[in-house]
Amino acid sequence: MSPIISPSDLKNIPTENLILLDARTGKDVKQNYLEKHLKGARFIDLDKDLAEIGEDAAFGGRHPLPSVEKFVETLSNLGISEGAHIVVYDDKNASNAAARAWWMLRSFGFEKVQVLDGGMQAAEKAGLEFSSGEETFDKAYLLKKDDWSLPLSSLEVVEIELKNGSSTVIDVRDAYRYKGESEPIDLAAGHIPGAINIPFSENLDENGNFLSHEILKEKYKQLLENKPEHLIIHCGSGVTACHTILALDYAGFPIPDLYVGSWSEWSRREGKEIATDI
């Protein structure tokens, strides 16, 4: 199953076992959901459901993964059980929480998980049905999980892999942040020494939709030529990195490692070198 689904395809798939998740982020996001969302969609919160924010971002970054026990509870409360077909959307062309939710669900063993191409705006343009208010659904029962199944890398692993030259570390933030020109979110500008920059925005066309899987495959094949095949992807806080992991999976590449702590952890950790291109 493709990890990306178009609004027209979503419009035509059977609704049996289909669960829509609204993963939009931003100010007053829950109120925005209550005012308008795809009919039947259930709200999932980036900060509360897709992360477990700690006291010190120097250890885990700004959006660490929740415990597997907590995520089991979240999915159960959302009525999601094994075998469900899940489609996640946001309003930022899958550059935010939708891709993170996709990664977490896939890492939990769900095979039928897709991200809506173009997000809520594309759905509206395609004439999909919308609703408002709370949605009602029954709680589900999920078997206990032991750990995330997709590959993860820690700060220590990233450091060792770069030192040994055994992995290609990709920073998907905007180029100005990578170069160290300015930093709008974290405490220091720059990048992890040895990481290369391929902004996540380059996965999209001029309309904010994903490039075709053929174009993405050729693009990354060229960008990664003569570089170590093992990939570690990071961003600012481990959320937008999932956008590029999604794009790579869509293009037919093996799913790479996610460095969840990302720049928000590295830049705060005492003694870690910071590189700039200024």
Phi, psi and omega in degrees: 000132178296140177285352179244138176230138179277157177302323180293322177290322178298323182297334188252000181274153179297144182274351179295127182068007179275130176234126176262136177240126177267109184247028180297153180235174177116187182291137178054038188295321180293322177295320177299320177299314182297327181285324183195129176202165176300138185305126179089351184292143178253140186276132175233130189262128180302308186287327185262327186253327184257005178207163174227088191289125182268183182280333186227109182292347176294345178232088180115345180081186184281337180225068177296155175294146172288166174295154179297327178297318180293322181289325173302315180296318178301311182294322178298317179294334178273001179075026183260122179237169180303141178093354180290148170261115188247129174240125183249141176221158170222197179241025180230039177054039176066020181272357185236239191290336180298316179292322177297316178298318178302313181299315183294319179293317176297321180289346177266002176099001177285125183269326183263077179231129181224153175252134182285117182294127179087352175067200186297324181297319179292324178297318180295318180296327181278356176085022176291155185279138180244163180215181178216168180080186179281148174260147180252138179199160181275147175292146181250168177243124178246143174292148181295138177254150180268324184193172174289138184264340177278153187292137178235150173234143176264171176305316182296319179294316178303315181298316180293316181297320178292320179297321181276348183067028185261355178221154170260118180261121183250123175263118187263008179290167176301150186300324183294329177286315178301316182290341181090016180292321174195164181219109186279347188236306184273178191277342182222146178266152178128200183210168176292126180304127180098343177285146175257160184248118170229093184304139180302331182299339179284356174279352189246156175270186184293343179264002180085012176262157179297140170299158179298157181296331177293316180293318179297319180299313180292321180300308182288330176300318179288317182295330185257009181299135179066018176248157177307137184289330181287125186249141171235125185250135175215166179220227176273315184221019177084013179258299183293337175305327181294337177297315179288325175298319176299314180297319180293319177297317178300324181280354176097009177276156172299146180293122183279175176289145172255124171265098189294317183300323174052202185297328181297328176278308184303314185290341179263344185284125183301133175089357181274131182290144178239127179256151174223162177249019181274000000 
